[in-house]
């Protein structure tokens, strides 16, 4: 009998065969602020599902959005900065300034090109429909009994709601759904008795005084459980035959990673799990080994450099804005130019409006010089009324995405931070290194490397090093990329990284973004630096799914499995001081974000 070594097997196996053999029982989970991407490693692409949940509530007064207590008020100073940023962008794009537009608004203005973003991208101007929030009951008497148990006293009001629903006109045998998931949660009327929750905000668990940690973790568990059962058809009884690959954002700190691992192993009951960081996974997802990874998601943008499969911690930058901020800016721009219809668009209390704005942004916004207008259909969503259609001319469509380079234009909403005590985690995943600060790579006696950001308050502009100025978090995208690459300190590596910039995330699909990044990064490099070439590499696959795909590749190729955490070990021992288990530092392991080993 001939026994092949791992190396011989890898040389002989066909890639598709390897994916089929090892990917069929690997579930890759890539959580984000806006969407969660989950799928089997053997799939070509994951399910991309809004990361939120709507729960039925009988509270009075009801709150349609759990985190609507965020600070969304724009100060006078912020408004003035936004207008100044607009004028700077207008000068660069060769379009009229704000005051010029307002002054000439009463006169018929010669329209520029009336077109939109990629003509190959079919525009989606169709209206959304309100979510049907009722479920049919087989026994109408039991349905009525359930309604009473839920505290619904006025049956007449329930009947009115149900009659108003064109999909389900009868009311005698219907009841409110207790939970609603996916995109349906974003299309629930504000008049319905539901509370929308988003367990992740701005790249962190959305813990606040209004949204306790227990609720956040419970919602994450229920959302992922629903996807596993309804989309992947993996019931709880079979979960022990599957392993999970968790591709976490760079913004997550160790406490958050620990809680996510507990959900995956303890609650979802996977047999084992491994953690990889998005930056590392993205490099492998595009078949690279060295790159500057720029991840532009819905609510946060992160930059990190990877050299030969190793993420460099001092290069990490986090910018608190993303695609949703560009969509909000699109609304502000149209209102300022008085091109938006006279309708009540409220992205805070009506998530369906943000859904519409995201669609308009994806279809029409791009970066290029000259006036960019488009005739589009805007929809209004009021109470339980059918969507109203408003054909209008949208203008200055190239301004909102330029907010990536001039973040004062975006004015991101401010979310309340979690309580300070939440960070006092005495069962730290890096053992006793949590009490120390390491501004640079320092080798420990046992060959491990300490984490650089454990125990620091990540919500204070996300500081990672004590020597890192907080103002860096308020710069634009080009300055963040330049600062990240130059912080490596080696000219040969810098040249390689400036020629290997990788844009991932949904925002990376913006038309004209690649040449804009190349030009602005080149101009932001100090004149005394010997850098002459800046190049953004084309993504081999959909930029939105690159980290997920990289996580799948890493999971399939990981024959050693020494980085995997087994369910029994995690539940029985966890990872804490004196446990005899160690969690290697996340940055200095090739192709691994975390490593769990026997001491």
Secondary structure, 3 states (H helix, E strand, C coil): CCCCCHHHHHHHCCHHHHHHHHHCCEEEEEECCCEEEEEECCCCCCEEEECCEEEECCCCCCCCECCCCCECCCCHHHHHHHHHHHHHHHHHHCCCCHHHHHHCCCCCCCCCEECCCCCCCCCCCCCCCCCCCEEECCCHHHHHHHHHHCCCCCHHHHHHHHHHCCCCCCCCCEEECCEEEHHHHHHCCCCCCEEEECCEECCEECCECCECHHHHHHHHHHHHHHHHHHCCCCCHHHHHHCEEEEEECCCCCHHHHHHHHHHHHHHCCCCEEEEEEHHHHHHHHCCCCCEEEEEECCCCEEEEEEECCEEEEEEEEEECCCHHHHHHHHHHHHHHCCCCCCCCCCCCCCHHHHHHHHHHHHHHCECCCCCEEEEEEEEECCCCCCCEEEEEEECCCCCHHHHHCCHHHCCCCECCCCCHHHHCCCCCCCHHHHHCCCCCCCECCCCCECCCCCCCCCCCCCCCCCCCCHHHHHCCHHHHHHHHHHCCCCHHHHHHHHCCEEEECHHHHCECHHHHHHHHHHHHCCCCCCCCCCCEECCCCCHHHHHHHHHHHHHHHCCCCCCCEEHHHHHHCCCCCCCCEEEECCCCCCCCCCEEEEC
